[in-house]
Structure formats: C-alpha cells, structure tokens
C-alpha cells in the first residue's frame, strides 16, 4: 500500500533554516534589553507550515538577504498561540539552538565558524611562526562562513500543536526577529502556521479482497469532514460527511468496472485536506448486483 500526500509542510527538514518575526520572544527581549532600533534590509523573514492536531512539525525560517552579521547574532521564533517550540534541530557548526522555558520561543545563535576556532590547531602554527598556505586557506574559509551567516539559509524549529486545535485554523502571534550582537533588530517577519487535517482511514473494502460492483465504502475521518472516495483515474466513486463519532460510509453511485482497480479517500474540512492510503481492489461481481450496505465496525450505522 502507498500514500499520496497532498499536505504542505510544512515541511521537510532542510540543511539549514531562518525565520522572520513580527516580534520577539520574552527571553530574547530580556537578553537584549527591548526592541531597540530596527534596520530592515531586503525582504522580510518568512516561514509557513501545516501541522496536524496533537502532532509536531517543522517550521523552516528563511528570507534574510541583508548585510553579514557576526558572532552573537540571534534568530528568534516566538511560538504562535496554543503551540510550543520543542526543538531546534539544525546542527551545523557555528550555530547553537535553544528552547526557552515552557517552549514560548526558540533561538539560533551564531557562535562563529568552527574553522576559525580550529584553524591554528589544525595547521600547528603559533603566534611566533609564519602562517602557512593551509592556515591562510582556513582563515579565508572562516571569513566566507562569517559572511554567509544567516543569508541564503533556512533554520528549522519544531512546533507542537495541541490535540484540540481545529483543522484549518491559522494560529496567530507567530513572530520572527533577527538581531545582531548588539541587540539591534536587523530584520523581522511573521510565520504562518495552519492546523492540518488528520488523514482519513479507508478501512473497507479491504485491499486485495474480491468485491461486487457496488461495494460499501467505510472508514474514519475528522468529525464533520467531507469524505470523497476516488478511483485510480481520480473519478469520484462516492462521498459523504463524517459523523460526530468520526465514522463514515458511502456506496458507489455507479457500478465499479470489473477487474483490478485502486481506491483512495480524501477528507476536506475548513479549507484543509488530507488523503488516506491507497488500496488495491479486484472487482468480480456483476454490475446488476445490489449495493452492499451491511454495516461493519469500520463504518457508521445506516
């Protein structure tokens, strides 16, 4: 079986990450003494993600194209309402991630290129010895790394969304800010975090079991979601609305063609959608057969 993913996500963990904020975390404000002057260069910082209720997801922040910032510069993401920052997984040398108490924010601090700290030890030279070609190359690499710092990179923050969050809701108050070592705001931005929809389950018919031409479809989905079952050609087979208990069932509006086929359920609610795993089917019954409407544990009552 396979799954067709049509969700956003946000969201694969990139090799780097940067976020913009409209504000800053309380921890950052304490550390740097308030907002301070703002010097915005280029476009705003940005980030988007869609995360299901009760799950964690990656929010990748990027967009800084301004002047180079040195050691001690800090990128802060303030968690949107109802969420918590639970991780800062970007582990590249030169950056240190941290999560504030209670998960109200997360930060990345540029602590300097590892090449700069390891250069003298690597070439074995001392202050009294002339620099070798290798040490000069190391210093050049460190300078280039310092010039890059935040520019052209993205930084991942892990956010946890509560189980009671309603799918389709855009969570407010997510903010991004990038400060230099003196606490001056160099760039701000906002991030868009949308509560995703849990994937529906297509539990009947079962994969590989011979079927009649009008088999009952049933499964589970988010309560109130519109559920549509489609075949391999993306043609609608049947549709219904998930009951308050999260169960659903429907019967094909027309007989399924004989032979092998494939089915998949899609759920939609409040502007977001998700898909089930695909199942392979074999239709052996006649098109003249009556619909199979027998109830089972996977679907709702008739």
Secondary structure, 3 states (H helix, E strand, C coil): CCECCCCCCCCCCCCCCCCCCCCCCHHHHHHHCCCCCECCCCCCEEEEEEEECCCEEEEEEECCCCCCCCCCCEEEEECCCCEEEEECCCCCCCEEEEECHHHCEEEEEECCCHHHHHHHHHHCCCCCCCCCHHHHHHHHHHHHHHHHCCCCCCEEEEEEECCCCCCCCEECCCEEEEECCCCCEEEEEEEEEEEECCCCEEEECCCCCEECCCCEEEEECCCCCEEEEEECCCCEEEEEECCCCCEEEEECCCCCCCEEEEEEEEEEECCEEEECECEEEEECCCCCCCCCCCCCCCCCCC
